[in-house]
């Protein structure tokens, strides 16, 4: 994938009501790690962000109300991924 395609993918998952934001963020990390766009250092940064996302519990609860702190943390990690591509 090109950098613009990955940015578009990040943009498509970065909205408030996205119930699968954690799994989508992990998928974006995998795509970035497999791509040839990043240096080894860039890939290690993405791997670090991926492990941080994995540690965050899924923000969507059974009663359709997200846990805002977890949602905010994941959104911050997604923003970091986006900045890596700029």
HUHU-V984779 format. One record per residue. N is the residue number from 1. PHI is phi in radians with two decimals (999 if undefined). OMEGA is omega in whole degrees, 0 to 359 (* if undefined). NEAR is the number of other C-alpha atoms within 10 Angstrom. Layout:
# HUHU-V984779
n:N phi:PHI omega:OMEGA near:NEAR
n:N phi:PHI omega:OMEGA near:NEAR
This chain:
# HUHU-V984779
n:1 phi:999 omega:176 near:11
n:2 phi:-1.45 omega:179 near:12
n:3 phi:-1.09 omega:181 near:17
n:4 phi:-1.17 omega:178 near:11
n:5 phi:-1.13 omega:178 near:10
n:6 phi:-1.18 omega:176 near:19
n:7 phi:-1.06 omega:178 near:16
n:8 phi:-1.11 omega:178 near:13
n:9 phi:-1.12 omega:177 near:16
n:10 phi:-1.10 omega:179 near:19
n:11 phi:-1.06 omega:183 near:13
n:12 phi:-1.25 omega:179 near:11
n:13 phi:-1.74 omega:186 near:20
n:14 phi:-1.62 omega:174 near:17
n:15 phi:-2.29 omega:191 near:11
n:16 phi:-1.06 omega:186 near:12
n:17 phi:-1.52 omega:180 near:12
n:18 phi:-1.24 omega:182 near:14
n:19 phi:-1.29 omega:183 near:18
n:20 phi:-1.94 omega:186 near:12
n:21 phi:-1.11 omega:182 near:21
n:22 phi:-1.20 omega:181 near:24
n:23 phi:-1.17 omega:177 near:14
n:24 phi:-1.16 omega:178 near:18
n:25 phi:-1.13 omega:177 near:24
n:26 phi:-1.14 omega:177 near:20
n:27 phi:-1.13 omega:178 near:14
n:28 phi:-1.11 omega:177 near:21
n:29 phi:-1.04 omega:179 near:24
n:30 phi:-1.07 omega:179 near:15
n:31 phi:-1.10 omega:181 near:13
n:32 phi:-1.17 omega:180 near:23
n:33 phi:-1.16 omega:181 near:20
n:34 phi:-1.36 omega:183 near:12
n:35 phi:-1.26 omega:179 near:15
n:36 phi:-1.74 omega:182 near:13
n:37 phi:-1.40 omega:188 near:14
n:38 phi:-1.78 omega:173 near:17
n:39 phi:-1.35 omega:178 near:11
n:40 phi:-1.09 omega:178 near:11
n:41 phi:-1.13 omega:179 near:9
n:42 phi:-1.07 omega:178 near:16
n:43 phi:-1.15 omega:179 near:20
n:44 phi:-1.19 omega:176 near:13
n:45 phi:-1.15 omega:179 near:16
n:46 phi:-1.12 omega:178 near:23
n:47 phi:-1.10 omega:178 near:17
n:48 phi:-1.13 omega:178 near:13
n:49 phi:-1.10 omega:179 near:20
n:50 phi:-1.09 omega:179 near:22
n:51 phi:-1.17 omega:176 near:12
n:52 phi:-1.15 omega:178 near:13
n:53 phi:-1.16 omega:180 near:23
n:54 phi:-1.09 omega:181 near:15
n:55 phi:-1.30 omega:180 near:9
n:56 phi:-1.38 omega:179 near:14
n:57 phi:-1.30 omega:181 near:12
n:58 phi:-1.06 omega:187 near:18
n:59 phi:-1.27 omega:184 near:21
n:60 phi:-1.57 omega:181 near:19
n:61 phi:-1.62 omega:183 near:10
n:62 phi:-1.18 omega:184 near:7
n:63 phi:-1.70 omega:177 near:6
n:64 phi:1.11 omega:175 near:10
n:65 phi:-2.11 omega:181 near:11
n:66 phi:-1.33 omega:171 near:17
n:67 phi:-1.45 omega:191 near:13
n:68 phi:-1.14 omega:181 near:12
n:69 phi:-1.16 omega:178 near:11
n:70 phi:-1.17 omega:178 near:17
n:71 phi:-1.10 omega:179 near:20
n:72 phi:-1.15 omega:179 near:13
n:73 phi:-1.09 omega:179 near:15
n:74 phi:-1.14 omega:179 near:25
n:75 phi:-1.09 omega:176 near:20
n:76 phi:-1.10 omega:178 near:13
n:77 phi:-1.15 omega:178 near:17
n:78 phi:-1.11 omega:178 near:25
n:79 phi:-1.10 omega:177 near:14
n:80 phi:-1.11 omega:178 near:14
n:81 phi:-1.07 omega:180 near:23
n:82 phi:-1.10 omega:181 near:17
n:83 phi:-1.17 omega:177 near:10
n:84 phi:-1.12 omega:183 near:14
n:85 phi:-1.43 omega:181 near:15
n:86 phi:-1.41 omega:* near:8
